[in-house]
Amino acid sequence: MEYRALGQSGLKVSTLCFGAMTFGEANDKSFMHKLGCDEATSHRLLDQGFEAGINFIDTADVYGDEGLSERVLGAWFEKVKKRNNVVLATKFRFRMGEGPNGTGASRYRIMRTVEDSLRRLKTDRIDLYQIHMQDSDTPEEETLRALDDLVRQGKVLYLGASNYAAYRLVGSLWTSKTERLSRFVSLQMQYSLISREIEREHVPVCRDYGLGILPWSPLAGGFLSGKYKRDDALKEDTRLGKQASAWIDLKNDQNWRILDAVRAIATERSTTPSAVALAWLIQRPHVTSVIFGARTSEQLEGNLAGAKVVLSVDDVAKLDAVSKLDVGYPYAFINRIASRW
């Protein structure tokens, strides 16, 4: 397992990050109902991942019901006594309570969400505290000042953002600089061979400002794992089987061509399609660690292989070509004119 600095910080994390969204059996009110694994299985998977060299775990207060994923992780930390060997990341922002202040990134709410997460995780600090999505109703400076206070108090060590528009991210970094507040060291965004939109603006921003990129959904909800075929009926007990709209968006000709290319390279290298898709991301510029999920030991092993696969220049070129992003205006215009003038 390789370890990289998280952005411009001195924190070292494994190139694969264990995403804990599937930890625990959520009730029927949760978006993760029947998509998770029980606590005992979650703990076995954590043990397996830790033994393989993963030192980075990502969760969120909203995963499962009533902080379920965080509670499962807290129980694991209490049992194995390895808290200081793990870089623990969690997120806040989405609704966890009733009323107008039960959601968002106001100072009023942040001071409560952090205490709730600390209690569920059974820990004295959160290593990477991330805002799960920008809050357009709250001034960014208010959010950053509250987070800066948590860093000064030692309850939080590093800060990260997720699901931010590029303009908002740049504004946030400017506010942190001019007001001398703790700044984001990482950006967690959807990124895969299927979804390369962040290459338009977010990747250049992270390059210029020194943020480590943490891709989520690297297998496009399982599509790139290779378990789906063009003519097969979609199984209802899969994640995509419960998200009909996502499946409709995914099953287009280009995405099937991408999957065919992934499968071909996996066959050539005697590995899994998942490993190839993950390896492509690990080798992208400015990606620090790729967040993956697993509900079974077999899924975990297939994903862990991604840390061992080193794609050739030709492999990367093939995958880049088949998944090429239509950057649109003004990016295509700028690239075209810059090459001529």
C-alpha positions in Angstrom: 0.0 0.0 0.0 1.3 3.4 -1.0 0.9 6.5 1.3 0.6 10.1 0.2 0.4 13.5 1.8 -3.1 14.8 1.9 -2.9 17.9 -0.2 -0.2 20.3 1.2 -0.6 18.9 4.7 1.9 16.6 6.4 -0.8 14.0 7.0 -0.1 10.7 5.2 -3.0 8.5 4.0 -3.2 5.3 2.1 -4.1 5.6 -1.6 -7.3 3.6 -0.9 -9.7 5.0 1.6 -12.4 2.7 3.1 -15.8 4.4 2.7 -18.1 3.4 5.5 -21.4 4.3 4.0 -22.5 0.7 3.9 -21.6 0.0 7.6 -24.7 -1.1 9.6 -28.2 -2.2 8.7 -30.2 0.9 8.2 -33.9 1.1 8.9 -36.5 1.6 6.1 -36.4 5.4 6.5 -32.8 5.6 5.4 -31.5 5.9 1.8 -29.2 3.0 2.7 -32.0 0.6 3.7 -31.0 -3.0 2.6 -27.8 -1.7 1.1 -25.5 -2.2 4.1 -23.9 -5.0 6.1 -24.4 -5.7 9.8 -22.0 -4.6 12.4 -20.1 -7.8 12.8 -19.5 -8.0 9.0 -18.5 -4.3 9.0 -15.9 -5.0 11.7 -14.5 -8.0 9.9 -14.1 -5.9 6.7 -12.4 -3.1 8.7 -10.0 -5.7 10.2 -9.2 -7.0 6.7 -8.7 -3.5 5.2 -6.5 -2.5 8.1 -4.3 -5.6 7.7 -4.0 -4.8 4.0 -2.5 -1.4 4.9 -5.5 0.9 4.7 -5.1 3.7 7.3 -7.8 6.0 6.0 -11.6 5.7 6.8 -14.3 8.0 5.5 -17.8 8.3 6.9 -20.5 10.9 7.5 -23.1 11.6 10.2 -25.9 11.1 7.7 -24.9 7.6 6.6 -27.4 5.1 7.9 -30.1 6.1 10.4 -29.3 8.3 13.4 -25.5 8.3 12.7 -25.4 4.5 12.2 -22.1 4.3 10.3 -20.4 6.5 12.9 -21.7 4.3 15.7 -20.5 1.1 14.0 -17.0 2.7 13.6 -17.0 3.8 17.2 -17.8 0.3 18.4 -14.9 -1.0 16.2 -12.4 1.6 17.7 -13.5 0.6 21.2 -13.0 -3.1 20.4 -9.7 -3.1 18.5 -7.9 -0.1 20.3 -6.4 1.1 17.0 -7.8 4.7 16.9 -4.3 6.3 16.8 -3.4 4.1 13.8 -6.3 5.3 11.7 -6.9 8.7 9.9 -10.6 9.2 10.6 -12.7 11.4 8.3 -16.3 12.3 8.7 -18.7 14.8 7.3 -21.5 17.1 8.3 -24.1 19.3 6.5 -27.2 17.3 5.7 -30.3 17.0 7.8 -29.9 15.1 11.1 -32.6 16.8 13.1 -36.0 18.5 12.9 -36.7 22.2 12.3 -34.9 24.9 10.3 -31.6 24.4 12.1 -31.6 20.6 11.7 -29.6 20.9 8.5 -26.9 23.2 7.0 -23.5 24.6 7.9 -24.2 27.4 10.3 -22.0 28.0 13.3 -25.0 27.2 15.5 -25.3 23.8 13.9 -21.6 22.9 13.5 -20.9 23.3 17.2 -23.5 20.5 17.8 -22.7 18.2 14.9 -19.1 17.9 15.9 -20.0 16.9 19.4 -22.6 14.4 18.2 -20.0 12.8 15.8 -17.3 12.7 18.5 -19.7 10.9 20.8 -20.9 8.3 18.2 -17.3 7.7 17.0 -16.0 7.3 20.6 -13.0 9.5 19.9 -11.5 12.7 21.2 -10.9 14.2 17.8 -11.8 14.0 14.1 -8.8 13.9 11.9 -10.5 15.3 8.7 -13.8 17.1 9.2 -15.5 17.8 5.9 -18.5 19.9 4.9 -20.6 17.4 2.9 -21.9 20.1 0.4 -21.7 23.8 0.2 -24.4 25.6 2.1 -25.7 28.5 -0.1 -27.8 29.8 2.8 -24.8 30.4 5.1 -21.9 32.8 4.5 -18.8 30.8 3.9 -16.9 32.9 6.4 -19.4 31.8 9.2 -18.7 28.2 8.3 -15.0 28.6 8.2 -14.8 30.5 11.5 -16.7 27.8 13.3 -14.4 25.1 11.7 -11.3 27.2 12.6 -12.5 27.3 16.2 -12.8 23.5 16.2 -9.2 23.2 14.9 -7.9 25.6 17.6 -9.8 23.5 20.2 -8.2 20.3 19.0 -11.5 18.6 18.3 -10.7 18.7 14.5 -7.2 18.4 13.0 -7.8 19.1 9.3 -10.6 20.5 7.2 -12.0 19.3 3.9 -14.8 20.2 1.4 -17.1 18.0 -0.6 -19.5 18.6 -3.5 -18.5 22.3 -3.9 -18.9 24.4 -7.0 -15.4 25.5 -8.2 -16.2 29.2 -7.7 -17.4 28.6 -4.2 -14.2 26.6 -3.4 -11.9 29.3 -4.7 -13.9 31.9 -2.7 -13.6 29.8 0.4 -9.8 29.4 0.0 -9.5 33.2 -0.5 -11.5 33.8 2.7 -9.3 31.5 4.7 -6.2 33.2 3.4 -7.3 36.8 4.0 -9.0 36.1 7.3 -6.2 33.8 8.5 -8.5 30.9 9.1 -7.8 27.2 8.8 -8.3 26.2 5.1 -9.4 23.1 3.3 -6.6 20.6 2.5 -8.8 18.2 0.5 -11.8 18.1 -1.8 -14.1 15.0 -2.0 -15.9 14.8 -5.3 -17.6 12.3 -7.6 -14.9 11.1 -10.0 -14.5 8.0 -12.2 -14.1 6.9 -15.8 -17.8 7.5 -16.1 -17.8 10.9 -14.4 -14.9 13.1 -15.3 -16.7 16.5 -15.1 -14.4 17.8 -12.3 -11.5 17.9 -14.8 -13.0 21.1 -16.3 -12.4 23.3 -13.2 -12.0 21.5 -9.9 -8.9 19.6 -10.8 -7.1 22.8 -12.0 -8.2 24.5 -8.8 -6.9 21.7 -6.6 -3.6 21.7 -8.6 -3.1 25.5 -8.2 -4.2 25.6 -4.5 -2.7 22.4 -3.3 -5.8 20.4 -2.3 -5.7 16.6 -2.4 -8.6 15.1 -4.4 -10.6 12.3 -2.8 -12.8 10.7 -5.4 -16.1 9.1 -4.3 -18.2 6.6 -6.3 -15.0 5.5 -8.2 -16.9 2.5 -9.6 -20.0 4.6 -10.6 -22.3 2.8 -8.1 -20.8 -0.6 -9.0 -21.2 -0.2 -12.8 -17.4 -0.4 -13.3 -17.1 -3.5 -11.2 -18.0 -5.5 -14.2 -21.0 -7.3 -12.6 -23.5 -5.7 -15.0 -23.9 -6.8 -18.6 -25.8 -5.1 -21.4 -28.6 -7.6 -21.7 -29.0 -8.8 -18.1 -31.9 -7.8 -16.0 -31.0 -5.5 -13.1 -31.1 -7.2 -9.7 -33.2 -5.3 -7.1 -30.8 -6.1 -4.2 -28.0 -4.1 -5.8 -27.4 -0.4 -5.3 -28.2 0.5 -8.9 -31.2 -1.8 -8.7 -32.7 0.5 -6.1 -31.8 3.7 -8.0 -33.7 3.4 -11.3 -32.9 6.9 -12.5 -29.1 6.4 -12.0 -29.3 3.1 -14.0 -31.1 4.8 -16.9 -28.3 7.5 -17.0 -25.6 4.9 -16.9 -26.6 2.4 -19.5 -25.6 4.3 -22.6 -23.3 3.2 -25.4 -20.3 5.2 -24.3 -20.4 3.8 -20.8 -20.7 0.3 -22.1 -17.6 1.0 -24.3 -15.8 2.2 -21.2 -16.7 -0.9 -19.3 -15.6 -3.1 -22.3 -12.2 -1.3 -22.2 -11.8 -1.8 -18.5 -12.7 -5.5 -18.8 -10.2 -6.0 -21.6 -7.3 -4.5 -19.6 -8.4 -6.4 -16.5 -8.2 -9.7 -18.5 -4.8 -8.8 -19.9 -3.5 -8.1 -16.3 -5.3 -11.0 -14.6 -7.1 -8.7 -12.2 -10.6 -7.3 -11.7 -12.4 -4.5 -13.5 -12.7 -2.8 -10.2 -9.0 -2.8 -9.7 -8.4 -1.3 -13.1 -11.0 1.5 -12.6 -9.5 2.3 -9.2 -5.9 2.2 -10.5 -6.8 4.7 -13.2 -8.0 7.1 -10.5 -5.0 6.5 -8.2 -2.7 7.4 -11.1 -4.6 10.7 -11.9 -2.7 13.9 -11.1 -3.5 15.4 -7.7 -5.6 12.4 -6.5 -4.5 11.6 -3.0 -6.8 8.7 -2.0 -9.7 6.9 -3.7 -12.8 6.2 -1.5 -14.3 2.8 -2.1 -17.0 0.8 -0.4 -17.5 -3.0 0.2 -20.2 -5.2 1.8 -18.4 -8.5 1.4 -14.8 -9.8 1.8 -14.8 -10.7 -1.9 -15.7 -7.1 -2.9 -13.0 -5.8 -0.6 -10.3 -8.1 -2.1 -11.3 -7.0 -5.6 -10.9 -3.3 -4.6 -7.7 -3.8 -2.7 -6.1 -5.1 -5.9 -6.4 -1.6 -7.3 -3.6 -0.4 -5.0 -1.3 -3.0 -6.6 -2.1 -2.5 -10.3 0.2 -0.1 -12.2 -1.4 0.8 -15.5 1.0 1.3 -18.5 1.0 4.5 -20.5 -0.8 2.6 -23.2 -3.5 1.4 -20.7 -4.1 4.9 -19.5 -4.2 6.3 -23.0 -6.9 3.7 -24.0 -9.0 4.5 -20.9 -8.6 8.2 -21.4 -9.7 8.0 -25.0 -12.8 5.9 -24.5 -13.9 8.0 -21.5 -12.9 11.4 -23.0 -14.8 14.3 -21.5 -16.6 16.8 -23.8 -15.3 19.9 -22.0 -17.6 22.3 -23.8 -17.3 26.1 -24.0 -15.2 28.0 -23.1 -12.6 25.2 -22.4 -12.7 23.7 -25.9 -12.4 27.2 -27.5 -9.5 28.1 -25.2 -7.7 24.9 -26.0 -8.3 25.2 -29.7 -7.2 28.8 -30.0 -4.2 28.5 -27.6 -2.8 25.8 -29.8 -3.0 28.0 -32.9 -2.0 31.4 -31.4 
